[in-house]
């Protein structure tokens, strides 16, 4: 069964949710999300810089494989 995932500019998600839908190659090369170590991800941001997030931290999609951290609480449902 195929999963539908709406990834548009401004979409708020977590790396864990992305990992459930997309394979690692697509995550790394097209979405700019790299799995680092246990539940830790390196996420590409504007200007070619990166930041580290945990798998349950919310991030906001800016388009073209770039992200920013979501302000506020993290999602602990997973």
VOPAGU-2260 file (C-alpha; in pm, 1 decimal, decimal comma):
REM VOPAGU-2260
SITE   aa  ch    i         X         Y         Z
SITE  UNK   A    0       0,0       0,0       0,0
SITE  UNK   A    1     145,1     336,0    -102,3
SITE  UNK   A    2     153,7     616,6     152,7
SITE  UNK   A    3      52,5     968,2      54,0
SITE  UNK   A    4     257,9    1251,2     200,0
SITE  UNK   A    5     185,9    1619,1     132,5
SITE  UNK   A    6     524,0    1793,4     138,1
SITE  UNK   A    7     467,8    2154,2      38,9
SITE  UNK   A    8     643,1    2475,3     137,0
SITE  UNK   A    9     558,4    2551,0     498,4
SITE  UNK   A   10     475,0    2188,5     584,6
SITE  UNK   A   11     567,9    2094,1     941,7
SITE  UNK   A   12     693,4    1739,7     998,2
SITE  UNK   A   13     961,2    1542,5    1182,2
SITE  UNK   A   14    1255,6    1345,5    1043,0
SITE  UNK   A   15    1099,0    1027,6    1185,0
SITE  UNK   A   16     781,1    1088,2     982,8
SITE  UNK   A   17     985,6    1149,7     667,5
SITE  UNK   A   18    1181,8     828,5     729,6
SITE  UNK   A   19     856,6     630,5     731,2
SITE  UNK   A   20     756,3     757,4     386,3
SITE  UNK   A   21    1077,1     818,3     188,0
SITE  UNK   A   22    1387,6     602,6     134,6
SITE  UNK   A   23    1728,6     721,4     258,2
SITE  UNK   A   24    1863,2     817,9     -84,6
SITE  UNK   A   25    1564,1    1043,8    -159,3
SITE  UNK   A   26    1585,6    1194,6     189,3
SITE  UNK   A   27    1953,3    1275,9     152,7
SITE  UNK   A   28    1980,2    1398,0    -205,8
SITE  UNK   A   29    1638,0    1554,5    -265,9
SITE  UNK   A   30    1511,1    1657,9      76,1
SITE  UNK   A   31    1841,6    1739,9     247,6
SITE  UNK   A   32    1780,0    1517,2     552,5
SITE  UNK   A   33    2067,0    1285,1     649,8
SITE  UNK   A   34    2038,0    1012,9     914,8
SITE  UNK   A   35    2343,4    1050,4    1138,5
SITE  UNK   A   36    2330,8     826,6    1447,7
SITE  UNK   A   37    2055,5     674,3    1661,3
SITE  UNK   A   38    1757,4     911,6    1629,1
SITE  UNK   A   39    1975,4    1204,2    1516,1
SITE  UNK   A   40    1957,0    1378,4    1178,5
SITE  UNK   A   41    2156,3    1648,0     998,3
SITE  UNK   A   42    1920,0    1882,2     811,7
SITE  UNK   A   43    2019,3    2122,4     531,6
SITE  UNK   A   44    1911,9    2484,8     567,9
SITE  UNK   A   45    1925,3    2794,0     349,3
SITE  UNK   A   46    2273,2    2908,5     254,1
SITE  UNK   A   47    2415,1    2555,2     245,5
SITE  UNK   A   48    2449,4    2529,7     622,0
SITE  UNK   A   49    2315,1    2244,2     834,4
SITE  UNK   A   50    2181,6    2181,6    1181,6
SITE  UNK   A   51    2126,4    1870,2    1391,6
SITE  UNK   A   52    1783,8    1761,7    1514,4
SITE  UNK   A   53    1644,7    1462,4    1695,8
SITE  UNK   A   54    1399,4    1240,6    1511,4
SITE  UNK   A   55    1096,8    1378,6    1694,7
SITE  UNK   A   56    1179,8    1750,3    1658,1
SITE  UNK   A   57     953,7    1941,1    1421,6
SITE  UNK   A   58    1106,8    2103,4    1114,4
SITE  UNK   A   59     950,4    2327,0     849,0
SITE  UNK   A   60    1002,3    2265,6     475,9
SITE  UNK   A   61    1125,8    2576,1     290,0
SITE  UNK   A   62    1141,4    2412,8     -53,4
SITE  UNK   A   63    1426,8    2283,2    -267,4
SITE  UNK   A   64    1554,1    2049,5       6,4
SITE  UNK   A   65    1591,3    2321,1     270,2
SITE  UNK   A   66    1448,7    2328,6     622,7
SITE  UNK   A   67    1429,5    2535,4     940,6
SITE  UNK   A   68    1354,3    2438,2    1300,1
SITE  UNK   A   69     994,9    2472,7    1412,1
SITE  UNK   A   70     956,9    2705,9    1707,5
SITE  UNK   A   71     780,8    2552,8    2005,6
SITE  UNK   A   72     735,2    2202,8    2140,2
SITE  UNK   A   73     851,4    1877,5    1984,5
SITE  UNK   A   74     630,7    1588,3    1883,0
SITE  UNK   A   75     672,7    1289,5    2114,7
SITE  UNK   A   76     406,5    1065,5    1959,3
SITE  UNK   A   77     647,4     834,0    1771,2
